[in-house]
Amino acid sequence: MKILYLNPKAQLGGAERSLLDVMTAVRVIRPDWELSLIAGEDGPLIAASREIGVAARAIEYPRELAQFGDSAIANAPSGAMRSAKFVAGFGRAGIAALTHVPALRAAIRSERPDIVHSNGFKAHIMAAWAAPKSTPVIWHVRDYVGQRPAMSRLLAMHAHRCAVAVTNSRSVAEDLRAACPGIRKTVPIHNGIDLETFNPAGATADLDEIAGMTRQKNSVVRVGLLATMAQWKGHETFIRAIAMIPREVAVRGYVIGGSVYSTRGSEASLVQLRRVADGLALNGNLGFTGFVNDPAAAIRALDIVVHASTRPEPFGRVIAESMACGKAVIVAAAGGALEIVTPRQDAIAIAPGDAAALAASIRELACAAPLRAQLGAAARKSAEHRFDRVRMARELIPIYEELNRTRN
């Protein structure tokens, strides 16, 4: 069988790393299948795909298409000006998308795939427009559609072109069915991760050096938030929570991550976050590392990992990775994140956006090393059971095979 994957981006954000996990696991179970990837830009995803034996290339999106996203209207100040800018940007992006279709259509025809598997909202629409009508299309939906004013309408209009929508959680599947009632079939499949890379043993990053912080002479509990700079990932909630920890509790916080995506208006400003931190009494106990190439090493350097998203999380990849590394994890319990942890058994759960509750949970764990160890050990066992990439592929491969049988 020949499967062609489409992805809008080529930077290694969570969606791209999850796609790499899909392709890696499928190759393990079906080494005779031919896998290929077309991305909407050049970047690390291309090289990483080739390293696992997937033929990969870029057919670059026009700039107006690459930079446009619903997050621009969700995160911008309200009012008529915001709506006018969004409508204008949407129009320019639509024109740009139409100019992109002929090249993508020609590339897909030259590949002659049995199945097109798109990963990302823009890729879903491009697949609907460019894939041959006889070729089944799978949409891999990793985010909530109902929160996207334009994309929800576009996906609903093109739902007939989607043979199966694979989602990364039951929560996302429910949202997709509500936003796109014409969708034929949804199959929730939790993400898999590389349990050998994300494990308790291995290299440990020097977060103080990366963040340019002075080294602590005394022992300190290291607490970190790893996330893209998406505005809803709770960076400010985390910073304010660190500021609430009493000084006698030796805690040092780290904001780990940097700008990944080019979509206008989608990411928090690192400058603004630094200003928030500067206005609080943190006494040099908060550092910003920027983007890190080895997230597993960064996780292993921490005693506590914080997930602080302020709105429901579609899945929570960093939660799974941190659990696999045997860390005590504090989770903003909403959406797909609720499906992958058992509160007080393998993670601590708090309400999203509650800085005081987050501070209290950090303090509890910082003062209780045995509890951290207990949660971390249970988290690793849960990860081995829930997040194995082979498990994910075994759930996905029958979908490919059924679509191929139906097609033939």
Long-range contacts (C-beta under 8 A, 24 or more apart in sequence): 1-30, 1-33, 1-34, 1-114, 1-115, 1-400, 1-401, 1-404, 2-33, 2-34, 2-35, 2-36, 2-111, 2-112, 2-113, 2-114, 2-115, 3-33, 3-34, 3-35, 3-36, 3-113, 3-114, 3-115, 3-116, 3-117, 3-400, 4-36, 4-37, 4-38, 4-108, 4-111, 4-113, 4-115, 4-116, 4-117, 5-35, 5-36, 5-37, 5-38, 5-54, 5-117, 5-118, 5-119, 6-37, 6-38, 6-39, 6-104, 6-116, 6-117, 6-118, 6-119, 6-120, 6-123, 6-126, 6-127, 7-37, 7-38, 7-39, 7-40, 7-45, 7-118, 7-119, 7-120, 7-123, 8-39, 8-40, 8-41, 8-61, 8-66, 8-120, 8-121, 8-122, 8-123, 8-126, 9-39, 9-40, 9-41, 9-43, 9-45, 9-120, 9-260, 9-261, 9-262, 10-39, 10-40, 10-41, 10-42, 10-43, 10-44, 10-45, 10-46, 10-58, 11-41, 11-43, 11-44, 11-45, 11-260, 11-261, 12-43, 12-44, 12-45, 12-48, 12-260, 13-228, 13-260, 13-261, 14-142, 14-228, 14-317, 14-318, 15-119, 15-120, 15-142, 16-45, 16-119, 17-317, 18-119, 18-142, 18-168, 18-191, 18-317, 19-45, 19-119, 19-140, 20-45, 20-48, 20-49, 20-52, 21-191, 21-192, 21-193, 21-194, 21-389, 21-392, 22-140, 22-192, 22-392, 22-393, 22-396, 23-49, 23-52, 23-54, 24-52, 24-194, 24-389, 25-192, 25-389, 25-390, 25-392, 25-393, 25-396, 26-393, 26-396, 26-397, 26-400, 27-52, 27-53, 27-54, 28-389, 28-390, 28-393, 29-390, 29-393, 29-394, 29-397, 30-397, 36-111, 36-113, 38-104, 38-107, 38-108, 38-111, 40-65, 40-66, 40-122, 40-123, 40-126, 41-66, 41-262, 57-107, 59-100, 59-103, 59-104, 59-107, 61-96, 61-100, 61-122, 62-96, 62-97, 62-99, 62-100, 63-96, 64-89, 64-92, 64-93, 64-95, 64-96, 65-93, 65-96, 65-97, 65-100, 65-122, 66-262, 66-263, 67-262, 67-263, 67-264, 68-92, 68-93, 68-263, 68-264, 69-263, 69-264, 69-265, 69-266, 70-147, 70-148, 70-149, 70-150, 70-151, 71-230, 71-231, 71-263, 71-265, 71-266, 72-263, 72-264, 72-265, 72-266, 73-149, 73-150, 73-265, 74-147, 74-148, 74-149, 74-265, 75-231, 75-265, 75-266, 76-265, 86-150, 89-264, 90-150, 97-122, 97-125, 97-126, 97-129, 100-126, 101-126, 101-129, 101-130, 104-129, 104-130, 105-129, 105-130, 105-131, 108-132, 108-135, 114-404, 114-407, 115-400, 115-403, 115-404, 115-407, 121-145, 121-148, 121-151, 121-155, 124-155, 124-158, 124-162, 125-154, 125-155, 125-158, 127-161, 128-158, 128-161, 128-162, 129-158, 131-161, 134-407, 135-407, 136-163, 136-164, 136-403, 136-404, 136-406, 136-407, 137-161, 137-162, 137-163, 138-162, 138-163, 138-164, 138-165, 138-166, 138-399, 138-400, 138-403, 139-164, 139-165, 139-166, 140-165, 140-166, 140-167, 140-168, 141-165, 141-166, 141-167, 141-168, 141-172, 141-173, 141-176, 142-167, 142-168, 142-172, 142-314, 142-315, 143-172, 143-314, 144-171, 144-172, 144-175, 144-312, 144-314, 144-335, 145-175, 145-176, 145-179, 145-180, 146-175, 146-178, 146-179, 147-311, 152-179, 152-180, 155-179, 155-180, 156-180, 156-181, 156-182, 159-183, 159-184, 160-184, 163-403, 164-399, 164-403, 166-396, 166-399, 168-314, 168-315, 168-336, 169-314, 169-315, 169-335, 169-336, 169-339, 169-340, 170-336, 170-339, 171-312, 171-314, 171-335, 171-336, 171-338, 171-339, 172-314, 172-315, 172-335, 172-336, 187-395, 187-399, 189-392, 189-395, 189-396, 190-315, 190-339, 190-340, 190-386, 190-387, 190-392, 191-315, 191-317, 191-320, 191-387, 191-392, 192-387, 192-388, 192-389, 192-390, 192-391, 192-392, 192-393, 193-317, 193-320, 193-321, 193-324, 193-383, 193-387, 193-389, 194-389, 195-324, 195-383, 195-384, 195-387, 195-388, 195-389, 197-296, 198-296, 198-299, 198-320, 198-321, 198-324, 198-325, 198-383, 199-296, 199-324, 199-325, 199-326, 199-380, 200-300, 200-325, 200-326, 200-376, 200-380, 202-296, 202-297, 202-300, 203-294, 203-296, 203-297, 203-300, 204-297, 204-300, 204-301, 205-292, 205-294, 205-297, 205-298, 205-300, 205-301, 206-301, 207-254, 207-256, 207-287, 207-289, 207-298, 207-301, 207-302, 208-287, 210-287, 210-289, 210-290, 210-292, 211-254, 211-287, 211-288, 211-289, 212-287, 213-252, 213-284, 213-287, 214-284, 216-250, 216-252, 218-250, 219-250, 220-250, 220-251, 220-252, 221-249, 221-250, 221-251, 221-252, 221-303, 221-304, 221-365, 221-366, 222-251, 222-252, 222-254, 222-301, 222-302, 222-303, 222-304, 223-251, 223-252, 223-253, 223-254, 223-302, 223-303, 223-304, 223-305, 223-306, 223-362, 223-366, 224-253, 224-254, 224-255, 224-256, 224-298, 224-299, 224-301, 224-302, 224-304, 224-305, 224-306, 225-253, 225-254, 225-255, 225-256, 225-257, 225-305, 225-306, 225-307, 225-308, 226-256, 226-257, 226-295, 226-298, 226-299, 226-305, 226-318, 226-322, 227-256, 227-257, 227-307, 227-308, 227-309, 227-318, 228-257, 228-260, 228-261, 228-267, 229-257, 229-258, 229-259, 229-260, 229-267, 229-268, 229-270, 230-266, 230-267, 230-268, 231-266, 231-267, 231-268, 232-309, 232-310, 232-311, 233-268, 233-308, 233-309, 233-310, 234-307, 234-308, 234-309, 234-310, 234-332, 234-352, 234-353, 235-268, 235-273, 235-308, 236-268, 236-273, 236-276, 237-308, 237-310, 237-353, 237-354, 237-355, 237-358, 238-306, 238-308, 238-358, 239-273, 239-276, 239-277, 239-280, 239-282, 239-286, 240-276, 240-280, 240-355, 240-359, 241-306, 241-308, 241-355, 241-356, 241-358, 241-359, 241-362, 242-282, 242-285, 242-286, 242-359, 242-362, 243-280, 243-281, 243-282, 244-355, 244-356, 244-359, 245-359, 245-362, 245-363, 245-366, 246-363, 247-283, 249-363, 249-366, 249-367, 250-366, 251-285, 251-362, 251-363, 251-366, 252-285, 252-286, 252-287, 253-282, 253-285, 253-286, 253-287, 254-286, 254-287, 254-288, 254-289, 254-302, 255-286, 255-287, 255-288, 255-289, 256-289, 256-292, 256-295, 256-298, 257-289, 257-290, 257-291, 257-292, 258-289, 258-290, 258-291, 259-291, 260-291, 295-321, 296-321, 296-325, 299-325, 299-327, 300-325, 300-327, 302-327, 303-327, 303-328, 303-365, 303-366, 303-372, 304-328, 304-329, 304-330, 304-362, 304-365, 304-366, 304-372, 305-329, 305-330, 306-330, 306-358, 306-362, 307-331, 307-332, 307-337, 308-332, 308-352, 308-358, 309-334, 309-337, 309-352, 310-352, 310-353, 311-335, 311-352, 312-336, 312-337, 312-352, 313-337, 315-340, 316-340, 319-347, 320-383, 320-386, 320-387, 322-379, 323-347, 323-379, 323-380, 323-382, 323-383, 323-387, 324-379, 324-380, 324-383, 324-384, 324-387, 325-380, 326-376, 326-377, 326-379, 326-380, 327-376, 327-379, 328-365, 328-371, 328-372, 328-375, 328-376, 328-379, 329-375, 329-379, 330-358, 330-361, 330-362, 330-365, 340-386, 340-387, 341-382, 342-382, 345-375, 345-378, 346-375, 346-378, 346-379, 346-381, 346-382, 347-375, 347-379, 348-375
